[in-house]
């Protein structure tokens, strides 16, 4: 709640968090009944304020030319008023004023500050390690400010080891943060990676990591016990092929015999 003017309370969010490319909703509500003539939204600049738009019963919704493709009224009212900032960029960050222009008290003002962050990810990569044996799980995210990256194993008896983290500053001001860990699991396991920036909602990605494998003679990774299964399947397939060919030959021979019998019968009648 923000207090302004003659101790009049205006309900609004002090801080709104939005990611680059998302929409940012701003809203304010006058908690007492006043003779409101107009509601005006402004953006606070370094030395002044810039009008974004306004609403009144007489003129309706008005968005100034510099914001027509950026700002839209979502709830136009004299007691409660809301706008949305479309496709947020870094330039949209800053504080915004909501002014209830009343008679005869004048303007009652509340402020909301928009904080803009950037987040791409999470991205997960899984590779095999021979020494030490296991699966190397790498998760990364790129953002501004620095994203927090967390790896988890969705199995209560398993955990990661050999943790390693790194961060790289990019030319556009973002930072890529990477977390790498080793998973030593005999069976297939599900792992997750969650990333976040400041107090924004977590983003999570889940992947299935195969269990430890043994390398076959031809260099392919084969699960333990799968070699005997492949051999068994090959034998079964060969037997099925032989049975099918035998049945086809038998059918053709029977057809040929029936045809010969019909030809002999016709010769006899002739």
Buried (B, 14 or more C-beta within 10 A) or exposed (E): EBEBBEEBBBEBBEEBBBBBEBEBBBBBBBEEEBEBEBBBBBBBEEEEBEBBBBBBEEEEEBBEEEBEEBBBBEEBBBBBBBBBBBEBEEEBBEBBBBBBBBEEBEEBBBBBBBBBBBBBBBBBEBEEEEEEEBBBBBBBBBBBBBBBBBBBBEEEEBEBEEEEEEEEEEEEEBBBBBBBBBBBBEEEBEBBBBBBBEEBEEBEBEBEBBBBBEEEEEEEEBBEEEEEEEEEEEEEEEEEEEEEEEEEEEEEEEEEEEEEEEEEEEEEEE
